[in-house]
Amino acid sequence: MQNRYLEIKTNVTRYFELIRCYKADESGTTGIEYALIASLVGMLGVTSAGLAGESLASTFEEISDSLSSTTSQPVSLPMSNSTEIN
């Protein structure tokens, strides 16, 4: 009976020691913090790319409009007198 009590006490002591070590270990916490920071940076990147894409789209649309208005009139090129190619 005494040996069984000592065995249970030893197992409980080991159990509490494992809990103490687990609570003191913060390596998982650091990994989670890095994952949260990386996800925030990713969201900022996606948001900024979306905003930049909208800005670029409007810029290209303005360029396209200005090019189409300038090329809508026929362009006359000067003709040379010589039709022979040397």
Short mmCIF file of the C-alpha atoms (twelve columns), coordinates in Angstrom:
data_MODEL
# 
_entry.id   MODEL 
# 
loop_
_atom_site.group_PDB 
_atom_site.id 
_atom_site.type_symbol 
_atom_site.label_atom_id 
_atom_site.label_alt_id 
_atom_site.label_comp_id 
_atom_site.label_asym_id 
_atom_site.label_seq_id 
_atom_site.Cartn_x 
_atom_site.Cartn_y 
_atom_site.Cartn_z 
_atom_site.pdbx_PDB_model_num 
ATOM 1  C CA . MET A 1  0.000  0.000  0.000    1 
ATOM 2  C CA . GLN A 2  2.857  2.355  0.851    1 
ATOM 3  C CA . ASN A 3  4.581  1.640  -2.468   1 
ATOM 4  C CA . ARG A 4  1.372  2.330  -4.394   1 
ATOM 5  C CA . TYR A 5  0.958  5.671  -2.583   1 
ATOM 6  C CA . LEU A 6  4.580  6.590  -3.367   1 
ATOM 7  C CA . GLU A 7  4.085  5.644  -7.036   1 
ATOM 8  C CA . ILE A 8  0.950  7.809  -7.346   1 
ATOM 9  C CA . LYS A 9  2.696  10.716 -5.593   1 
ATOM 10 C CA . THR A 10 5.636  10.421 -7.988   1 
ATOM 11 C CA . ASN A 11 3.331  10.365 -11.016  1 
ATOM 12 C CA . VAL A 12 1.393  13.408 -9.779   1 
ATOM 13 C CA . THR A 13 4.662  15.232 -9.140   1 
ATOM 14 C CA . ARG A 14 5.806  14.446 -12.695  1 
ATOM 15 C CA . TYR A 15 2.451  15.607 -14.032  1 
ATOM 16 C CA . PHE A 16 2.720  18.964 -12.256  1 
ATOM 17 C CA . GLU A 17 6.328  19.324 -13.403  1 
ATOM 18 C CA . LEU A 18 5.220  18.805 -17.000  1 
ATOM 19 C CA . ILE A 19 2.515  21.445 -16.580  1 
ATOM 20 C CA . ARG A 20 5.056  23.865 -15.112  1 
ATOM 21 C CA . CYS A 21 7.431  23.275 -18.021  1 
ATOM 22 C CA . TYR A 22 4.598  23.658 -20.528  1 
ATOM 23 C CA . LYS A 23 3.535  26.978 -19.016  1 
ATOM 24 C CA . ALA A 24 7.128  28.243 -19.042  1 
ATOM 25 C CA . ASP A 25 7.679  27.285 -22.700  1 
ATOM 26 C CA . GLU A 26 6.859  30.305 -24.864  1 
ATOM 27 C CA . SER A 27 8.251  29.109 -28.183  1 
ATOM 28 C CA . GLY A 28 4.770  28.376 -29.537  1 
ATOM 29 C CA . THR A 29 3.616  31.830 -28.526  1 
ATOM 30 C CA . THR A 30 6.403  33.401 -30.538  1 
ATOM 31 C CA . GLY A 31 5.423  31.379 -33.590  1 
ATOM 32 C CA . ILE A 32 1.816  32.496 -33.287  1 
ATOM 33 C CA . GLU A 33 2.899  36.126 -32.972  1 
ATOM 34 C CA . TYR A 34 4.979  35.834 -36.142  1 
ATOM 35 C CA . ALA A 35 2.049  34.227 -37.958  1 
ATOM 36 C CA . LEU A 36 -0.248 37.094 -36.921  1 
ATOM 37 C CA . ILE A 37 2.280  39.699 -38.063  1 
ATOM 38 C CA . ALA A 38 2.752  37.891 -41.389  1 
ATOM 39 C CA . SER A 39 -1.005 37.754 -41.971  1 
ATOM 40 C CA . LEU A 40 -1.333 41.491 -41.254  1 
ATOM 41 C CA . VAL A 41 1.484  42.282 -43.675  1 
ATOM 42 C CA . GLY A 42 -0.194 40.069 -46.272  1 
ATOM 43 C CA . MET A 43 -3.528 41.840 -45.857  1 
ATOM 44 C CA . LEU A 44 -1.827 45.222 -46.189  1 
ATOM 45 C CA . GLY A 45 -0.096 44.047 -49.355  1 
ATOM 46 C CA . VAL A 46 -3.326 42.831 -50.926  1 
ATOM 47 C CA . THR A 47 -5.140 46.033 -50.000  1 
ATOM 48 C CA . SER A 48 -2.408 48.298 -51.339  1 
ATOM 49 C CA . ALA A 49 -2.156 46.264 -54.545  1 
ATOM 50 C CA . GLY A 50 -5.899 46.606 -55.040  1 
ATOM 51 C CA . LEU A 51 -5.777 50.358 -54.523  1 
ATOM 52 C CA . ALA A 52 -2.765 50.704 -56.814  1 
ATOM 53 C CA . GLY A 53 -4.535 48.590 -59.432  1 
ATOM 54 C CA . GLU A 54 -7.563 50.879 -59.407  1 
ATOM 55 C CA . SER A 55 -5.318 53.931 -59.729  1 
ATOM 56 C CA . LEU A 56 -3.375 52.366 -62.608  1 
ATOM 57 C CA . ALA A 57 -6.587 51.375 -64.360  1 
ATOM 58 C CA . SER A 58 -7.883 54.938 -64.261  1 
ATOM 59 C CA . THR A 59 -4.509 56.275 -65.451  1 
ATOM 60 C CA . PHE A 60 -4.430 53.867 -68.425  1 
ATOM 61 C CA . GLU A 61 -8.025 54.736 -69.228  1 
ATOM 62 C CA . GLU A 62 -7.124 58.448 -69.355  1 
ATOM 63 C CA . ILE A 63 -4.162 57.679 -71.617  1 
ATOM 64 C CA . SER A 64 -6.354 55.553 -73.865  1 
ATOM 65 C CA . ASP A 65 -8.975 58.293 -74.110  1 
ATOM 66 C CA . SER A 66 -6.390 60.926 -74.967  1 
ATOM 67 C CA . LEU A 67 -4.797 58.675 -77.611  1 
ATOM 68 C CA . SER A 68 -8.120 57.815 -79.216  1 
ATOM 69 C CA . SER A 69 -9.127 61.486 -79.412  1 
ATOM 70 C CA . THR A 70 -5.854 62.461 -81.086  1 
ATOM 71 C CA . THR A 71 -5.867 59.585 -83.587  1 
ATOM 72 C CA . SER A 72 -9.499 59.915 -84.613  1 
ATOM 73 C CA . GLN A 73 -8.541 62.425 -87.295  1 
ATOM 74 C CA . PRO A 74 -6.788 61.080 -90.396  1 
ATOM 75 C CA . VAL A 75 -3.099 61.736 -90.600  1 
ATOM 76 C CA . SER A 76 -1.611 62.788 -93.916  1 
ATOM 77 C CA . LEU A 77 1.958  61.815 -94.489  1 
ATOM 78 C CA . PRO A 78 4.119  63.679 -96.975  1 
ATOM 79 C CA . MET A 79 4.703  61.716 -100.137 1 
ATOM 80 C CA . SER A 80 8.089  61.652 -101.734 1 
ATOM 81 C CA . ASN A 81 8.466  62.281 -105.443 1 
ATOM 82 C CA . SER A 82 10.544 59.186 -105.931 1 
ATOM 83 C CA . THR A 83 8.739  55.856 -105.872 1 
ATOM 84 C CA . GLU A 84 11.859 53.792 -106.497 1 
ATOM 85 C CA . ILE A 85 13.608 52.061 -103.670 1 
ATOM 86 C CA . ASN A 86 17.375 52.010 -103.883 1 
# 
